[in-house]
């Protein structure tokens, strides 16, 4: 809207790396290539963010966004209960079902919170599960995608009833006994809980159980971009450099629990923060990005419907493959109608998959 108005002004934006593709495809962003070396001068990007920049250069033939902060989901659990039941955090999907069964048998509580309320948090969650099963989530119906939904169908027997309201901020029931594990959640809940006076020694966190094919983690976070037609560009460049400085990036970690993109920000962190960073660093050792296709919101809407049909409404287990094939066909038809048959064919051939550095 800013760019279309013709009156952008002195504006720099922070945008979710998931939807930056929509702005790029709309041709709304300034090409920052002439300024990139200036912005990133003295900034040592962490490896996953170097990969994002390299991808951007190879696909868009320029730099239209600069990494601002990372984000990586972790599994959170009630450490006190795990000690009481002599349980260790599950290291793979089979162990996750086993641990969930033990907790339910011992406490009577369905122990797992899932981000099931719909919207971006649910389909972001699903994307990672499907990748860990070896799937290309955009396709919906390859063998890995089917495997992931079959597994989640079985795991949902251990979802806390409130999972249909779960989103990327759910943590309140972790200590109250409403549930005892959050399957994946962003690290900012650490600083939120600590700020509310929660005794964090009761809270455990780790990268989470490894899927049948991999334990890769989805990288979220925000990138910086400047709309076309912005004024005072030198001042905006200076502000971007300030946001990427070790001092500001360090405060992202300490006060908001955001993974920094500047490696220097991690030097000599307080010990309590270091434990969180170590878990984030471990998770970030095997990462992927969602390709920022301009139609990702439509994919997400279809993914939400699939989740409701299979998990919430508990369609017959035998129908899972056909439900996913219908979703694939719906996405394919949308691409034919709103893009062209070439894009649709590329889609069907799996061109738009998770991005690895």
N, C-alpha and C positions, 0 to 999 in steps of 0.2 A: 504494500500500500504506500509506503514511504517513497519507493522508487517511482511508482506510477503517478504519484501526486506531483512530481517534478520539484518538490521542495523538501529534499532530504535533510539538509542541515548537517551539523557536526555530529554524526551518529556512527557508533560502532556497536555491533550486536553480539551477544553470546547466544549460540543456538545449539540445541541438542544435535549430536552428530548423526542421530537417526534421521532427522528431517532436513538436513542441509541439502540433500539431493533434490528436494522439491524446489528450494530457492535457486539452486544451480540450474535446474532444467528450465526454470522460468526466466533465466538470464537476468537475475536481479542483483547479482553480486559483482563488486569490483574485483578485477584481477590484481591480486596483491604481489604478483611475481617481482615487480620492480622494488618492492619494499620488504620482501620476506627476509632477506639476509640482514637487513637493518633491524627488523623486529626480533629475529632469533639470534642476533649477535650476543655472544656470551651466555646463550641458553643451551644447556646440554639436555636434550630431550630424552626421556626414558625410551627404551627400545620399541614398545608398542606404538608410541606416538611418532617415532621416526618412520615406522611402517605405514602409518596413516598418511603422513606427508608424502612418502614415496608413491603410495597408491594414487593419491590425488594428482601428483605430477604426471604419472603414467596414463591415467584415464582422462583427466580434464586438461592436460597439456598446459598447466599453470597452477598457481597456488591461489585459491579463492577463499580458503579458510586456514586458520592457524590453531593448533590444539591449545585449549585453555586449561582444562582439567580432565583427569581421567575418572572413571568410575568402574568398579568391578564388584559383582555380587558375591557375597559369602553366605555360608550356612551358619545360622545362629542357634544355640541350644541352651537349655537350662542346665548349667554345669553341676549345680548342687544335686539335682535329681539323678543325673548320670552317675555321680559318685555314689549316691545312696543305692542305686541299682547295680553298681559295679559294671556300668556300660562304658564302652569307648565310642567315640564318634564314628559312624559307619563310613567305610572307605570305598564302597562300591554300591551299586544299586541293589544287589541281593542283600547286602548287610543292612541297607536302609529299611527294607521291608521287615527284616528280622528284628531290628531294634524297635521299629514302630510296633510290632506285634508284642514284644516283651513289655514295652511301656503300657500299652493298652491293657494287657493281661494283669499287670501289677497295680495299675492306678485306676483303670476303668475309663481313662481319658483317651480320646482319639488325639494323638499328640502333634500332628503336623499342620502348620499354617501354610497355605498356598495363596499366591496372589490371584484370586479367582473372581474379582469383581468385574472384570472386563476392561476394555480400553488398553492403552499402551503397556501398562504394567503386566497384564496377563499375556499378551502376545510376545512381549520381550522375554518373559519367563519361558514360554513354550519354545521360543526359538533356540534357547540354550539347551533345553532338554533334547530337542530333535537333533541338534548338532552332535551332542554327546552320544547319541545312538547311531551316528554315522549318516544322518539325513541332510538333505538340502531343504531347509524349512519352507522356502518360497514355493517349492513344488507341491508340498502337502502330502503326496502319496508315494514317495519312494520308500524303499524297504526300511530305511532308518527312521523315517517319519512315522510309519505304521508301528514300528517297534516301540517308539517313544510313547505314542498314545495308548498302546496296549499296556505298557508298564504303568503309565499314570492312571489308567483305568483301575488297575489292581491297587496301586498305592492310595487311590482316593478313598479306600475303605478306612484309612487312618487319618483322613483330613478332619480337622476340627470343624464342626458345623458352620462356624463363622467364616470359613474360607471364601465363601461367596461374596464377602465384603473385604477380603484381603487385598491390599494394594502395596505400592512401594513406600510404605511408612508404617506398616503393621508390626508392632512389637509388644503392645500393651499386655497381651495374655501370656507372655513368655515366663514371667515370674509369678503371676497370679494363679497359675495352674490350669488356665483355660486351655493351653497347649504347651508343648515343651520343646518344639523345634520349629524354626522358620526355614523353609526349604531353601530359598535364596532371598537375600535382601541387601540393599545398598548400605555401604559402611557408615553413612551419615547418622544412622540410628545409634551408633556408639556414642557420639557426642550429645545426641538428644537425650538418651537415657542417663548419661553421666550428669548432664545439666539438670536433670530432674531429681538428682540425688540417689539414683539407683546404685547399689553396691555392685560395681562391675565385676567383682570376683565371683559373682554367681552366674555370670554370663560367659559362655564359651562361643568361639567362632573359629572357622577354618574354611579352606576353599571348597569343601564339600565332597560328596562321594563321586567317584569316577564312573562315567558311563561305560556301556559295553564296548564302545569303540575308542573313546577318548575322554579326558577330563577338562576339555578346553572351556575357557570362560569368555563370555561376551563382554566386550569393552563398551561401556557407555561413557557419558560425559558430554562436555560442551566444547564448541570451537568458536573462535572469534572470526567475524567477517565484517566487511564494510559494504553497505549498499551502494550501488552505482549512483553517482551524482552527489555523494557526500562532500561537504565542505571541510576546510581546516584539516586536511589529511595529515600534515605533519604532526599536529597535536594528537590526532587519533593514533598515529604510530607510536608516539611517546607514551600514550596511555596503555596501549597494548604491551609495550616493553615493561611498563610498571607492573601490569598484571602477571607477567611471566617472570618477574624478578624472584630470586630465591626467598626474599623476605615475605612477599605476598603469598607465594606458593606454599611456603612453610606454614603460614597462618591458615591456608586452606586445610592442611593436614591436621593441625593442632586444634583448631576451633570448630571445624565443620566435618572433619574426617573424610575429606575428599582426597583421593590419590592425586598428588601433584604431577605435573608433566615435566617439571624442571628437576633433574636428578639432584642438583645441589640442595634442594629443599629438604632432603632426607638426612642430611648430615647432623649428627648429635641430637636426635629427637629425645624428648622425655621418655623414660622407660615404659610408662603405661601406653603411650602412643606407639612406641616401637613394636609392641606385640601385635597391635592392629596392623601396622605397616608390614610386618613380616608375613602376616596372612595374606594381605593384599599383594605383596611382592611375589609370594608363591603362586597365587592365582594368576598373576600377570605373566608368569613364565610360559604359559600356554594360552594364547588369546586369539580371538578372531573379531572382526567387525562385521556388522550387517552391511551389505552393499547398500549405499544410499540411493536406491532407486526411487524415482518420483512417485511411484504408485504404492509405496509401502503402507500408506494409511489404508488403502483399499484391501491390501493383503491382510492387514491387521484386523479389519472388520470381519473378513471371512474367517480368519483364525479364531476370533472370539465366538463366532457362531458354531464352529466346529467344537470348541471347548465346551460350550453350553450343551450341545447335542450329546457328545460322548461322555463327558465327565459329570456335568451338573445334572443333566436329565437321564444319564446312565442308559444310553441306547444299548441294545444287545451287543455283547462283545464281538460276535461274529460279523456285525455290520461295520466295524471300525474301518476296514479297508475301503469299502464302498462309499462311506461318508467322506473319507479323505479324497477319493477319486472325484467325487462330485465337487468338492472344494477346488481341486485342481482344474476341473473343467470350467468352473465359475471364474477363476482367475484368468484362465486362457481366453475365455470369451470376452472378458473385460478388456484385455490387452488388444485383441483383434478390433474391438469396437472403438477404443479410445486412443490407440496408438496405430499399429498396423500388423499385418500378418508376420512380418519379419521379426518384430519384437516378440510376438506371441510364440513363434517357432524357437527363437533363442531361449525364451522362458522354458518351453517344453524340453529343450535339450540341456537344461540345467546350467545355463550360462550365468545366471544371477544367483550365485551361491555365497556362502560365508567367505570373507576375505581374510587371508592369512598374510602376515608380513613376510 
